[in-house]
């Protein structure tokens, strides 16, 4: 699970098992930066649990695409 | 700017102007859910400001792709 302090990499390990979109409350994408040399993706699940996702995994990209394709405010 | 409470839609408006990736600290993707019928994308900028992005804008998708393509922990 990710550590709380943002001033360093937050993910020690990543989960490989796929999470259904309906169990995901939000997905946070953190670009590489001054505090962490790698990009990280952290999902907060509807049960409140935060898990690090594998940025290279196909299902992670598909989940992100599906969120972007959902209805949006702009017509 | 997004409101704080998560128990409703957080974005009143979205910015159209592109933000360079180097000014983005993180991007939060919020799927449609019980509290908000649309998906929302909120960027936190390196200056701490939070702004809502247009989920349909091409540059938003490109920024997300670039973050996912950056070096990651998994070989």
Backbone of each chain as nested JSON, in Angstrom:
{
  "chains": [
    {"id": "A", "residues": [
      {"number": 1, "name": "UNK", "atoms": {"N": [0.866, -1.185, 0.0], "CA": [0.0, 0.0, 0.0], "C": [0.903, 1.236, 0.0]}},
      {"number": 2, "name": "UNK", "atoms": {"N": [0.407, 2.331, -0.591], "CA": [1.245, 3.518, -0.684], "C": [1.48, 4.157, 0.677]}},
      {"number": 3, "name": "UNK", "atoms": {"N": [2.598, 4.757, 0.827], "CA": [2.88, 5.514, 2.069], "C": [2.171, 6.85, 1.942]}},
      {"number": 4, "name": "UNK", "atoms": {"N": [2.077, 7.591, 3.015], "CA": [1.287, 8.827, 2.933], "C": [2.137, 9.992, 2.417]}},
      {"number": 5, "name": "UNK", "atoms": {"N": [3.391, 10.161, 2.928], "CA": [4.141, 11.37, 2.59], "C": [4.321, 11.497, 1.075]}},
      {"number": 6, "name": "UNK", "atoms": {"N": [3.968, 12.658, 0.504], "CA": [4.138, 12.794, -0.938], "C": [5.58, 13.119, -1.291]}},
      {"number": 7, "name": "UNK", "atoms": {"N": [6.463, 13.4, -0.306], "CA": [7.792, 13.902, -0.674], "C": [8.744, 12.764, -1.012]}},
      {"number": 8, "name": "UNK", "atoms": {"N": [8.193, 11.639, -1.499], "CA": [9.035, 10.545, -1.964], "C": [8.132, 9.606, -2.752]}},
      {"number": 9, "name": "UNK", "atoms": {"N": [8.686, 8.583, -3.286], "CA": [7.851, 7.619, -4.017], "C": [6.844, 7.043, -3.029]}},
      {"number": 10, "name": "UNK", "atoms": {"N": [5.62, 6.872, -3.47], "CA": [4.587, 6.409, -2.552], "C": [4.341, 4.901, -2.642]}},
      {"number": 11, "name": "UNK", "atoms": {"N": [4.835, 4.289, -3.739], "CA": [4.507, 2.878, -3.941], "C": [5.715, 1.984, -3.69]}},
      {"number": 12, "name": "UNK", "atoms": {"N": [5.537, 1.001, -2.809], "CA": [6.606, 0.036, -2.559], "C": [6.394, -1.155, -3.497]}},
      {"number": 13, "name": "UNK", "atoms": {"N": [5.135, -1.541, -3.664], "CA": [4.844, -2.63, -4.605], "C": [3.562, -2.29, -5.358]}},
      {"number": 14, "name": "UNK", "atoms": {"N": [3.296, -3.035, -6.396], "CA": [2.081, -2.8, -7.174], "C": [1.259, -4.082, -7.183]}},
      {"number": 15, "name": "UNK", "atoms": {"N": [-0.056, -3.93, -7.279], "CA": [-0.875, -5.142, -7.341], "C": [-0.964, -5.568, -8.795]}},
      {"number": 16, "name": "UNK", "atoms": {"N": [-1.054, -6.853, -9.011], "CA": [-1.136, -7.34, -10.399], "C": [-2.565, -7.749, -10.709]}},
      {"number": 17, "name": "UNK", "atoms": {"N": [-3.332, -8.074, -9.647], "CA": [-4.691, -8.55, -9.878], "C": [-5.571, -7.389, -10.349]}},
      {"number": 18, "name": "UNK", "atoms": {"N": [-6.433, -7.639, -11.322], "CA": [-7.282, -6.582, -11.853], "C": [-8.39, -6.202, -10.868]}},
      {"number": 19, "name": "UNK", "atoms": {"N": [-8.704, -4.914, -10.769], "CA": [-9.797, -4.444, -9.922], "C": [-10.934, -3.996, -10.848]}},
      {"number": 20, "name": "UNK", "atoms": {"N": [-12.161, -4.462, -10.613], "CA": [-13.275, -3.997, -11.441], "C": [-13.498, -2.498, -11.241]}},
      {"number": 21, "name": "UNK", "atoms": {"N": [-13.872, -1.8, -12.315], "CA": [-14.057, -0.344, -12.247], "C": [-15.067, 0.044, -11.171]}},
      {"number": 22, "name": "UNK", "atoms": {"N": [-16.07, -0.804, -10.965], "CA": [-17.105, -0.43, -9.992], "C": [-16.558, -0.409, -8.563]}},
      {"number": 23, "name": "UNK", "atoms": {"N": [-15.388, -0.987, -8.337], "CA": [-14.798, -0.957, -6.988], "C": [-13.795, 0.178, -6.826]}},
      {"number": 24, "name": "UNK", "atoms": {"N": [-13.666, 1.04, -7.873], "CA": [-12.658, 2.103, -7.838], "C": [-13.332, 3.458, -7.613]}},
      {"number": 25, "name": "UNK", "atoms": {"N": [-12.92, 4.156, -6.554], "CA": [-13.48, 5.49, -6.261], "C": [-12.715, 6.563, -7.029]}},
      {"number": 26, "name": "UNK", "atoms": {"N": [-11.388, 6.422, -7.103], "CA": [-10.633, 7.339, -7.968], "C": [-9.273, 6.743, -8.296]}},
      {"number": 27, "name": "UNK", "atoms": {"N": [-8.643, 7.281, -9.332], "CA": [-7.317, 6.847, -9.758], "C": [-6.44, 8.09, -9.809]}},
      {"number": 28, "name": "UNK", "atoms": {"N": [-5.325, 8.026, -9.126], "CA": [-4.428, 9.167, -9.06], "C": [-3.169, 8.849, -9.861]}},
      {"number": 29, "name": "UNK", "atoms": {"N": [-2.854, 9.728, -10.814], "CA": [-1.644, 9.545, -11.628], "C": [-0.627, 10.573, -11.153]}},
      {"number": 30, "name": "UNK", "atoms": {"N": [0.552, 10.084, -10.746], "CA": [1.587, 10.998, -10.267], "C": [2.777, 10.918, -11.222]}},
      {"number": 31, "name": "UNK", "atoms": {"N": [3.036, 12.001, -11.957], "CA": [4.177, 11.978, -12.874], "C": [5.494, 11.891, -12.096]}},
      {"number": 32, "name": "UNK", "atoms": {"N": [6.56, 11.409, -12.779], "CA": [7.873, 11.471, -12.132], "C": [8.13, 12.944, -11.788]}},
      {"number": 33, "name": "UNK", "atoms": {"N": [8.879, 13.137, -10.703], "CA": [9.106, 14.51, -10.276], "C": [10.319, 14.621, -9.378]}},
      {"number": 34, "name": "UNK", "atoms": {"N": [10.473, 15.764, -8.723], "CA": [11.667, 15.984, -7.889], "C": [11.776, 14.966, -6.75]}},
      {"number": 35, "name": "UNK", "atoms": {"N": [10.665, 14.422, -6.297], "CA": [10.691, 13.544, -5.115], "C": [10.692, 12.073, -5.491]}},
      {"number": 36, "name": "UNK", "atoms": {"N": [10.283, 11.778, -6.725], "CA": [10.209, 10.363, -7.105], "C": [10.516, 10.258, -8.595]}},
      {"number": 37, "name": "UNK", "atoms": {"N": [11.479, 9.417, -8.917], "CA": [11.982, 9.379, -10.306], "C": [11.123, 8.515, -11.23]}},
      {"number": 38, "name": "UNK", "atoms": {"N": [10.036, 7.959, -10.674], "CA": [9.179, 7.134, -11.531], "C": [7.746, 7.658, -11.446]}},
      {"number": 39, "name": "UNK", "atoms": {"N": [6.951, 7.359, -12.445], "CA": [5.543, 7.749, -12.369], "C": [4.799, 6.662, -11.593]}},
      {"number": 40, "name": "UNK", "atoms": {"N": [3.776, 7.08, -10.866], "CA": [3.031, 6.134, -10.031], "C": [1.529, 6.303, -10.27]}},
      {"number": 41, "name": "UNK", "atoms": {"N": [0.807, 5.206, -10.136], "CA": [-0.656, 5.219, -10.276], "C": [-1.232, 4.583, -9.018]}},
      {"number": 42, "name": "UNK", "atoms": {"N": [-2.028, 5.351, -8.301], "CA": [-2.605, 4.869, -7.042], "C": [-4.13, 4.912, -7.142]}},
      {"number": 43, "name": "UNK", "atoms": {"N": [-4.766, 3.758, -6.926], "CA": [-6.239, 3.711, -6.95], "C": [-6.747, 3.732, -5.517]}},
      {"number": 44, "name": "UNK", "atoms": {"N": [-7.801, 4.513, -5.292], "CA": [-8.52, 4.439, -4.019], "C": [-9.778, 3.646, -4.306]}},
      {"number": 45, "name": "UNK", "atoms": {"N": [-9.973, 2.568, -3.569], "CA": [-11.123, 1.706, -3.826], "C": [-12.333, 2.205, -3.051]}},
      {"number": 46, "name": "UNK", "atoms": {"N": [-13.497, 1.715, -3.434], "CA": [-14.727, 2.202, -2.796], "C": [-14.736, 1.819, -1.308]}},
      {"number": 47, "name": "UNK", "atoms": {"N": [-13.931, 0.812, -0.941], "CA": [-13.857, 0.473, 0.501], "C": [-12.801, 1.326, 1.213]}},
      {"number": 48, "name": "UNK", "atoms": {"N": [-12.239, 2.305, 0.499], "CA": [-11.31, 3.234, 1.137], "C": [-9.862, 2.81, 1.031]}},
      {"number": 49, "name": "UNK", "atoms": {"N": [-9.63, 1.549, 0.641], "CA": [-8.254, 1.048, 0.553], "C": [-7.514, 1.699, -0.629]}},
      {"number": 50, "name": "UNK", "atoms": {"N": [-6.221, 2.055, -0.427], "CA": [-5.429, 2.629, -1.521], "C": [-4.42, 1.581, -1.982]}},
      {"number": 51, "name": "UNK", "atoms": {"N": [-4.368, 1.372, -3.289], "CA": [-3.436, 0.38, -3.833], "C": [-2.686, 0.978, -5.025]}},
      {"number": 52, "name": "UNK", "atoms": {"N": [-1.418, 0.545, -5.147], "CA": [-0.612, 1.017, -6.273], "C": [-0.823, 0.091, -7.459]}},
      {"number": 53, "name": "UNK", "atoms": {"N": [-1.003, 0.689, -8.631], "CA": [-1.241, -0.099, -9.839], "C": [0.018, -0.062, -10.71]}},
      {"number": 54, "name": "UNK", "atoms": {"N": [0.106, -1.086, -11.574], "CA": [1.246, -1.202, -12.483], "C": [1.0, -0.316, -13.705]}},
      {"number": 55, "name": "UNK", "atoms": {"N": [1.808, 0.742, -13.85], "CA": [1.561, 1.717, -14.933], "C": [1.682, 1.061, -16.313]}},
      {"number": 56, "name": "UNK", "atoms": {"N": [2.345, -0.115, -16.375], "CA": [2.532, -0.743, -17.701], "C": [1.441, -1.784, -17.995]}},
      {"number": 57, "name": "UNK", "atoms": {"N": [0.612, -2.085, -17.011], "CA": [-0.392, -3.151, -17.205], "C": [-1.516, -2.681, -18.137]}},
      {"number": 58, "name": "UNK", "atoms": {"N": [-1.911, -3.568, -19.028], "CA": [-2.91, -3.24, -20.028], "C": [-4.253, -2.887, -19.376]}},
      {"number": 59, "name": "UNK", "atoms": {"N": [-4.596, -3.644, -18.309], "CA": [-5.92, -3.413, -17.699], "C": [-5.97, -2.035, -17.023]}},
      {"number": 60, "name": "UNK", "atoms": {"N": [-4.808, -1.565, -16.574], "CA": [-4.787, -0.244, -15.94], "C": [-5.085, 0.827, -16.999]}},
      {"number": 61, "name": "UNK", "atoms": {"N": [-4.471, 0.673, -18.153], "CA": [-4.735, 1.642, -19.246], "C": [-6.206, 1.581, -19.662]}},
      {"number": 62, "name": "UNK", "atoms": {"N": [-6.767, 0.366, -19.701], "CA": [-8.179, 0.226, -20.114], "C": [-9.116, 0.871, -19.099]}},
      {"number": 63, "name": "UNK", "atoms": {"N": [-8.804, 0.704, -17.815], "CA": [-9.643, 1.318, -16.764], "C": [-9.601, 2.845, -16.932]}},
      {"number": 64, "name": "UNK", "atoms": {"N": [-8.433, 3.384, -17.178], "CA": [-8.292, 4.834, -17.332], "C": [-9.056, 5.302, -18.568]}},
      {"number": 65, "name": "UNK", "atoms": {"N": [-8.945, 4.55, -19.662], "CA": [-9.687, 4.915, -20.885], "C": [-11.191, 4.907, -20.635]}},
      {"number": 66, "name": "UNK", "atoms": {"N": [-11.64, 3.869, -19.897], "CA": [-13.087, 3.754, -19.639], "C": [-13.581, 4.936, -18.804]}},
      {"number": 67, "name": "UNK", "atoms": {"N": [-12.769, 5.381, -17.835], "CA": [-13.183, 6.529, -17.018], "C": [-13.296, 7.773, -17.904]}},
      {"number": 68, "name": "UNK", "atoms": {"N": [-12.314, 7.947, -18.79], "CA": [-12.327, 9.134, -19.664], "C": [-13.489, 9.08, -20.653]}},
      {"number": 69, "name": "UNK", "atoms": {"N": [-13.927, 7.88, -21.008], "CA": [-15.009, 7.765, -22.003], "C": [-16.391, 7.874, -21.373]}},
      {"number": 70, "name": "UNK", "atoms": {"N": [-16.472, 7.822, -20.034], "CA": [-17.784, 7.925, -19.411], "C": [-18.36, 9.309, -19.702]}},
      {"number": 71, "name": "UNK", "atoms": {"N": [-19.682, 9.447, -19.514], "CA": [-20.328, 10.744, -19.724], "C": [-19.506, 11.834, -19.055]}},
      {"number": 72, "name": "UNK", "atoms": {"N": [-19.402, 12.968, -19.724], "CA": [-18.669, 14.07, -19.075], "C": [-19.54, 15.316, -19.177]}},
      {"number": 73, "name": "UNK", "atoms": {"N": [-19.121, 16.346, -18.451], "CA": [-19.964, 17.55, -18.375], "C": [-19.97, 18.267, -19.723]}},
      {"number": 74, "name": "UNK", "atoms": {"N": [-18.827, 18.165, -20.453], "CA": [-18.797, 18.921, -21.715], "C": [-19.627, 18.179, -22.753]}},
      {"number": 75, "name": "UNK", "atoms": {"N": [-20.47, 18.889, -23.52], "CA": [-21.357, 18.217, -24.494], "C": [-20.547, 17.525, -25.572]}}
    ]},
    {"id": "B", "residues": [
      {"number": 1, "name": "UNK", "atoms": {"N": [-12.773, 26.132, -10.003], "CA": [-11.957, 25.187, -9.203], "C": [-12.887, 24.17, -8.566]}},
      {"number": 2, "name": "UNK", "atoms": {"N": [-12.399, 22.957, -8.314], "CA": [-13.252, 21.919, -7.736], "C": [-13.603, 22.243, -6.283]}},
      {"number": 3, "name": "UNK", "atoms": {"N": [-14.754, 21.793, -5.865], "CA": [-15.146, 21.976, -4.462], "C": [-14.466, 20.863, -3.671]}},
      {"number": 4, "name": "UNK", "atoms": {"N": [-14.518, 20.928, -2.365], "CA": [-13.747, 19.93, -1.607], "C": [-14.568, 18.662, -1.37]}},
      {"number": 5, "name": "UNK", "atoms": {"N": [-15.853, 18.802, -0.973], "CA": [-16.609, 17.602, -0.567], "C": [-16.668, 16.598, -1.706]}},
      {"number": 6, "name": "UNK", "atoms": {"N": [-16.35, 15.309, -1.429], "CA": [-16.409, 14.325, -2.511], "C": [-17.821, 13.811, -2.691]}},
      {"number": 7, "name": "UNK", "atoms": {"N": [-18.772, 14.181, -1.846], "CA": [-20.085, 13.522, -1.93], "C": [-20.972, 14.193, -2.966]}},
      {"number": 8, "name": "UNK", "atoms": {"N": [-20.368, 14.783, -3.972], "CA": [-21.124, 15.337, -5.099], "C": [-20.124, 15.603, -6.204]}},
      {"number": 9, "name": "UNK", "atoms": {"N": [-20.584, 16.101, -7.322], "CA": [-19.645, 16.432, -8.408], "C": [-18.702, 17.509, -7.88]}},
      {"number": 10, "name": "UNK", "atoms": {"N": [-17.448, 17.418, -8.238], "CA": [-16.477, 18.382, -7.704], "C": [-16.18, 19.52, -8.678]}},
      {"number": 11, "name": "UNK", "atoms": {"N": [-16.561, 19.323, -9.954], "CA": [-16.174, 20.339, -10.943], "C": [-17.371, 21.148, -11.405]}},
      {"number": 12, "name": "UNK", "atoms": {"N": [-17.238, 22.464, -11.286], "CA": [-18.288, 23.361, -11.787], "C": [-17.957, 23.725, -13.23]}},
      {"number": 13, "name": "UNK", "atoms": {"N": [-16.678, 23.979, -13.483], "CA": [-16.274, 24.27, -14.858], "C": [-14.94, 23.574, -15.133]}},
      {"number": 14, "name": "UNK", "atoms": {"N": [-14.564, 23.535, -16.387], "CA": [-13.294, 22.91, -16.741], "C": [-12.436, 23.941, -17.47]}},
      {"number": 15, "name": "UNK", "atoms": {"N": [-11.117, 23.801, -17.313], "CA": [-10.263, 24.753, -18.034], "C": [-10.037, 24.2, -19.437]}},
      {"number": 16, "name": "UNK", "atoms": {"N": [-9.882, 25.071, -20.385], "CA": [-9.646, 24.615, -21.75], "C": [-8.189, 24.787, -22.126]}},
      {"number": 17, "name": "UNK", "atoms": {"N": [-7.528, 25.734, -21.404], "CA": [-6.141, 26.015, -21.771], "C": [-5.241, 24.84, -21.343]}},
      {"number": 18, "name": "UNK", "atoms": {"N": [-4.314, 24.435, -22.171], "CA": [-3.446, 23.295, -21.872], "C": [-2.45, 23.632, -20.766]}},
      {"number": 19, "name": "UNK", "atoms": {"N": [-2.185, 22.69, -19.879], "CA": [-1.176, 22.872, -18.833], "C": [0.021, 21.986, -19.181]}},
      {"number": 20, "name": "UNK", "atoms": {"N": [1.225, 22.547, -19.178], "CA": [2.407, 21.706, -19.436], "C": [2.575, 20.639, -18.35]}},
      {"number": 21, "name": "UNK", "atoms": {"N": [2.995, 19.438, -18.73], "CA": [3.141, 18.328, -17.783], "C": [4.039, 18.714, -16.609]}},
      {"number": 22, "name": "UNK", "atoms": {"N": [5.051, 19.538, -16.859], "CA": [5.98, 19.869, -15.768], "C": [5.307, 20.718, -14.681]}},
      {"number": 23, "name": "UNK", "atoms": {"N": [4.128, 21.28, -14.977], "CA": [3.429, 22.07, -13.938], "C": [2.387, 21.229, -13.204]}},
      {"number": 24, "name": "UNK", "atoms": {"N": [2.329, 19.91, -13.532], "CA": [1.292, 19.057, -12.935], "C": [1.906, 18.156, -11.874]}},
      {"number": 25, "name": "UNK", "atoms": {"N": [1.359, 18.226, -10.665], "CA": [1.861, 17.376, -9.562], "C": [1.125, 16.039, -9.566]}},
      {"number": 26, "name": "UNK", "atoms": {"N": [-0.177, 16.08, -9.829], "CA": [-0.887, 14.806, -10.04], "C": [-2.193, 15.032, -10.768]}},
      {"number": 27, "name": "UNK", "atoms": {"N": [-2.728, 13.947, -11.308], "CA": [-4.01, 13.986, -12.026], "C": [-4.906, 12.943, -11.385]}},
      {"number": 28, "name": "UNK", "atoms": {"N": [-6.087, 13.38, -10.991], "CA": [-7.025, 12.488, -10.319], "C": [-8.198, 12.216, -11.263]}},
      {"number": 29, "name": "UNK", "atoms": {"N": [-8.446, 10.927, -11.504], "CA": [-9.569, 10.524, -12.353], "C": [-10.661, 9.978, -11.447]}},
      {"number": 30, "name": "UNK", "atoms": {"N": [-11.833, 10.557, -11.519], "CA": [-12.95, 10.115, -10.677], "C": [-14.053, 9.57, -11.581]}},
      {"number": 31, "name": "UNK", "atoms": {"N": [-14.281, 8.246, -11.537], "CA": [-15.332, 7.664, -12.367], "C": [-16.705, 8.166, -11.929]}},
      {"number": 32, "name": "UNK", "atoms": {"N": [-17.687, 8.103, -12.841], "CA": [-19.061, 8.417, -12.42], "C": [-19.402, 7.465, -11.277]}},
      {"number": 33, "name": "UNK", "atoms": {"N": [-20.224, 7.94, -10.365], "CA": [-20.538, 7.098, -9.207], "C": [-21.827, 7.541, -8.552]}},
      {"number": 34, "name": "UNK", "atoms": {"N": [-22.085, 7.029, -7.353], "CA": [-23.352, 7.323, -6.674], "C": [-23.54, 8.827, -6.418]}},
      {"number": 35, "name": "UNK", "atoms": {"N": [-22.433, 9.548, -6.291], "CA": [-22.569, 10.97, -5.898], "C": [-22.496, 11.915, -7.084]}},
      {"number": 36, "name": "UNK", "atoms": {"N": [-21.939, 11.407, -8.204], "CA": [-21.799, 12.301, -9.355], "C": [-21.965, 11.454, -10.619]}},
      {"number": 37, "name": "UNK", "atoms": {"N": [-22.869, 11.889, -11.482], "CA": [-23.25, 11.055, -12.641], "C": [-22.292, 11.211, -13.817]}},
      {"number": 38, "name": "UNK", "atoms": {"N": [-21.242, 12.001, -13.633], "CA": [-20.287, 12.164, -14.723], "C": [-18.896, 11.839, -14.206]}},
      {"number": 39, "name": "UNK", "atoms": {"N": [-17.996, 11.511, -15.105], "CA": [-16.61, 11.285, -14.678], "C": [-15.913, 12.644, -14.665]}},
      {"number": 40, "name": "UNK", "atoms": {"N": [-14.967, 12.78, -13.756], "CA": [-14.265, 14.06, -13.613], "C": [-12.758, 13.815, -13.571]}},
      {"number": 41, "name": "UNK", "atoms": {"N": [-12.013, 14.796, -14.066], "CA": [-10.548, 14.74, -14.031], "C": [-10.061, 16.023, -13.373]}},
      {"number": 42, "name": "UNK", "atoms": {"N": [-9.353, 15.887, -12.282], "CA": [-8.885, 17.059, -11.538], "C": [-7.356, 17.02, -11.461]}},
      {"number": 43, "name": "UNK", "atoms": {"N": [-6.712, 18.069, -11.919], "CA": [-5.244, 18.139, -11.837], "C": [-4.86, 19.021, -10.658]}},
      {"number": 44, "name": "UNK", "atoms": {"N": [-3.858, 18.562, -9.9], "CA": [-3.248, 19.422, -8.884], "C": [-1.941, 19.909, -9.485]}},
      {"number": 45, "name": "UNK", "atoms": {"N": [-1.796, 21.225, -9.526], "CA": [-0.602, 21.776, -10.15], "C": [0.536, 21.895, -9.131]}},
      {"number": 46, "name": "UNK", "atoms": {"N": [1.742, 22.068, -9.627], "CA": [2.902, 22.124, -8.724], "C": [2.792, 23.336, -7.785]}},
      {"number": 47, "name": "UNK", "atoms": {"N": [1.967, 24.345, -8.189], "CA": [1.784, 25.491, -7.274], "C": [0.644, 25.22, -6.29]}},
      {"number": 48, "name": "UNK", "atoms": {"N": [0.118, 24.008, -6.31], "CA": [-0.898, 23.62, -5.325], "C": [-2.317, 23.845, -5.8]}},
      {"number": 49, "name": "UNK", "atoms": {"N": [-2.465, 24.593, -6.896], "CA": [-3.82, 24.895, -7.378], "C": [-4.459, 23.636, -7.969]}},
      {"number": 50, "name": "UNK", "atoms": {"N": [-5.783, 23.444, -7.727], "CA": [-6.493, 22.306, -8.313], "C": [-7.427, 22.825, -9.403]}},
      {"number": 51, "name": "UNK", "atoms": {"N": [-7.359, 22.172, -10.556], "CA": [-8.209, 22.604, -11.669], "C": [-8.878, 21.39, -12.308]}},
      {"number": 52, "name": "UNK", "atoms": {"N": [-10.092, 21.602, -12.792], "CA": [-10.821, 20.528, -13.457], "C": [-10.471, 20.536, -14.943]}},
      {"number": 53, "name": "UNK", "atoms": {"N": [-10.211, 19.35, -15.476], "CA": [-9.846, 19.234, -16.887], "C": [-11.013, 18.627, -17.66]}},
      {"number": 54, "name": "UNK", "atoms": {"N": [-10.996, 18.905, -18.966], "CA": [-12.044, 18.41, -19.856], "C": [-11.71, 16.969, -20.234]}},
      {"number": 55, "name": "UNK", "atoms": {"N": [-12.543, 16.021, -19.795], "CA": [-12.234, 14.597, -20.017], "C": [-12.209, 14.248, -21.503]}},
      {"number": 56, "name": "UNK", "atoms": {"N": [-12.818, 15.139, -22.34], "CA": [-12.868, 14.821, -23.779], "C": [-11.734, 15.49, -24.55]}},
      {"number": 57, "name": "UNK", "atoms": {"N": [-10.971, 16.35, -23.879], "CA": [-9.921, 17.103, -24.601], "C": [-8.739, 16.19, -24.95]}},
      {"number": 58, "name": "UNK", "atoms": {"N": [-8.256, 16.383, -26.171], "CA": [-7.167, 15.532, -26.668], "C": [-5.914, 15.705, -25.798]}},
      {"number": 59, "name": "UNK", "atoms": {"N": [-5.627, 16.95, -25.391], "CA": [-4.374, 17.191, -24.65], "C": [-4.426, 16.51, -23.274]}},
      {"number": 60, "name": "UNK", "atoms": {"N": [-5.63, 16.37, -22.74], "CA": [-5.758, 15.71, -21.43], "C": [-5.394, 14.218, -21.582]}},
      {"number": 61, "name": "UNK", "atoms": {"N": [-5.91, 13.63, -22.647], "CA": [-5.587, 12.203, -22.886], "C": [-4.09, 12.036, -23.124]}},
      {"number": 62, "name": "UNK", "atoms": {"N": [-3.474, 13.006, -23.833], "CA": [-2.032, 12.893, -24.122], "C": [-1.201, 13.032, -22.853]}},
      {"number": 63, "name": "UNK", "atoms": {"N": [-1.614, 13.925, -21.974], "CA": [-0.885, 14.12, -20.693], "C": [-0.957, 12.814, -19.894]}},
      {"number": 64, "name": "UNK", "atoms": {"N": [-2.117, 12.212, -19.878], "CA": [-2.295, 10.956, -19.124], "C": [-1.433, 9.857, -19.745]}},
      {"number": 65, "name": "UNK", "atoms": {"N": [-1.426, 9.79, -21.064], "CA": [-0.595, 8.768, -21.734], "C": [0.879, 8.987, -21.408]}},
      {"number": 66, "name": "UNK", "atoms": {"N": [1.294, 10.261, -21.428], "CA": [2.716, 10.548, -21.161], "C": [3.098, 10.137, -19.736]}},
      {"number": 67, "name": "UNK", "atoms": {"N": [2.204, 10.363, -18.786], "CA": [2.499, 9.969, -17.398], "C": [2.655, 8.445, -17.331]}},
      {"number": 68, "name": "UNK", "atoms": {"N": [1.751, 7.734, -18.018], "CA": [1.804, 6.259, -17.978], "C": [3.057, 5.729, -18.677]}},
      {"number": 69, "name": "UNK", "atoms": {"N": [3.553, 6.494, -19.652], "CA": [4.729, 6.006, -20.397], "C": [6.047, 6.352, -19.717]}},
      {"number": 70, "name": "UNK", "atoms": {"N": [5.986, 7.208, -18.696], "CA": [7.232, 7.544, -18.038], "C": [7.788, 6.296, -17.372]}},
      {"number": 71, "name": "UNK", "atoms": {"N": [9.106, 6.35, -17.031], "CA": [9.726, 5.211, -16.347], "C": [8.808, 4.741, -15.239]}},
      {"number": 72, "name": "UNK", "atoms": {"N": [8.728, 3.406, -15.061], "CA": [7.903, 2.916, -13.95], "C": [8.737, 1.895, -13.189]}},
      {"number": 73, "name": "UNK", "atoms": {"N": [8.238, 1.505, -12.014], "CA": [9.022, 0.612, -11.139], "C": [9.1, -0.775, -11.766]}},
      {"number": 74, "name": "UNK", "atoms": {"N": [8.071, -1.179, -12.534], "CA": [8.096, -2.568, -13.05], "C": [9.005, -2.603, -14.27]}},
      {"number": 75, "name": "UNK", "atoms": {"N": [9.911, -3.557, -14.361], "CA": [10.878, -3.613, -15.485], "C": [10.156, -3.792, -16.815]}}
    ]}
  ]
}
